[in-house]
Amino acid sequence: MSQLKSDLSSLTLSDDLARPRRTKAPWMVAALLLLAGGGWFARAHYAPLVVRTAPATFDSGGGPARPTAILTASGYVVARRKAVVSAKIQGRLAELRVEEGSQVRDQQILARLESSDFTAQVERARAEMLQADAQAASAQAGIRRAEADLAEATRQRAVNERLAAEKILPTDTLDASRSRVRVFEAAVGQSQADLARAEATRAQAKAALSFAQAQFDNTVIRAPFAGVVVKKMAEVGESVAPIPPGVNLSSSSGAIVAMADMTTLEVEVDVAEANVARLSANQPADVTIEAFPEKHYRAVLRQVIPTADRTKATVQVKVALVDTDPNIKPEMSAKVSFIAPEQPKVEGAPAVRVIVAPPDAVVDRDGGSVVFVVRDGTVTLVPVKTGGSRASGVEVISGLTGSEVLVINPPASLTSGARVTEQE
């Protein structure tokens, strides 16, 4: 019995085994989740970027390179022939026949002013002209009548002188005939004076009619040249007035419209004084418009203004556009690249091999041209100096050796040292 109790007591659980143990499973699960999330974050943010690549190559032909730009300047497109159109007289606008963008011909009617007063002045001047014509006609008739009377008196005097010589006619009758001749000579002189006075009156009336007609004609505003209306400055019912020359398009009070001849578009740029000596007359240039950066327009240097701006130390240069485009508008921002004169080719000279990069591989960073070179799965930003464009790409003057692999269309977020994978 005692042996049985001893065996039962040996089966009693210890205190350590009797206390419940805390499980470690939740902490292990959390740790595994953290590790998985960290791996996902690392894969998402530190995985190599997939890019397209292309090699730099050598080119000894493939078409001539576009001449290298020796100087670049920024400015604005302007029309060499432009005008702010206003009336020659003050008045109220009664009709406006154009809008912004209207194509107009030379001397085409643009607008009309109220002209009732001027019409009345023209009619009165015409009436005065008719009256002066009548007075002149009357004076001419008076001359003819006086000359006829004088001729008759002269004939009678001759008859009387012959009769008096034959002692047939009394002397008093002869003297009377002679007096009538002098009277009619005076009448002819008076009639001629009346005609002169009538002619003067007629000339004055004609001048008054011309002035009244000119004032009436001034109520019609015509285009000074063929072009395009670029701005409308008045509406029907507003008062307009003559404006002085040299006014600004935006501050020309009293004007009606502003016009520009789009066939005379050019670009005005400011060139630093130190660079003016690099330019020459009729120097070719390449123009890009900020609104159409993918397009290039041929141009030629037209004029270097013979004075400098002391505040900016620049000289204004005017470049005439050779290529026309209806999309180009005055006051657009433009960039002008002046081209170096083309060097003559030497007969029999060997072709020069140049390094050419794909056009989409060269990008602008911090105001300069750069490419991204792929080496061992990482990219390196390399500044380059480019030349003219070729059929096979962009000429690289310095920065590459010709054996590099370049990133095509590198994203703006790509930086030097980033890991990349070349797209298959």
Secondary structure as GFF3:
##gff-version 3
##sequence-region A 1 424
A	DSSP	alpha_helix	2	10	.	.	.	ID=ss1
A	DSSP	alpha_helix	15	18	.	.	.	ID=ss2
A	DSSP	alpha_helix	25	46	.	.	.	ID=ss3
A	DSSP	beta_strand	49	55	.	.	.	ID=ss4
A	DSSP	beta_strand	57	59	.	.	.	ID=ss5
A	DSSP	beta_strand	69	79	.	.	.	ID=ss6
A	DSSP	beta_strand	82	85	.	.	.	ID=ss7
A	DSSP	beta_strand	91	96	.	.	.	ID=ss8
A	DSSP	beta_strand	103	104	.	.	.	ID=ss9
A	DSSP	beta_strand	109	113	.	.	.	ID=ss10
A	DSSP	alpha_helix	116	165	.	.	.	ID=ss11
A	DSSP	alpha_helix	171	217	.	.	.	ID=ss12
A	DSSP	beta_strand	220	222	.	.	.	ID=ss13
A	DSSP	beta_strand	227	232	.	.	.	ID=ss14
A	DSSP	beta_strand	239	240	.	.	.	ID=ss15
A	DSSP	beta_strand	257	260	.	.	.	ID=ss16
A	DSSP	three_ten_helix	262	264	.	.	.	ID=ss17
A	DSSP	beta_strand	265	272	.	.	.	ID=ss18
A	DSSP	three_ten_helix	273	278	.	.	.	ID=ss19
A	DSSP	beta_strand	284	289	.	.	.	ID=ss20
A	DSSP	beta_strand	292	309	.	.	.	ID=ss21
A	DSSP	beta_strand	314	321	.	.	.	ID=ss22
A	DSSP	beta_strand	333	339	.	.	.	ID=ss23
A	DSSP	beta_strand	354	357	.	.	.	ID=ss24
A	DSSP	three_ten_helix	359	361	.	.	.	ID=ss25
A	DSSP	beta_strand	363	365	.	.	.	ID=ss26
A	DSSP	beta_strand	368	375	.	.	.	ID=ss27
A	DSSP	beta_strand	378	383	.	.	.	ID=ss28
A	DSSP	beta_strand	385	390	.	.	.	ID=ss29
A	DSSP	beta_strand	393	398	.	.	.	ID=ss30
A	DSSP	beta_strand	405	408	.	.	.	ID=ss31
A	DSSP	beta_strand	420	422	.	.	.	ID=ss32
###
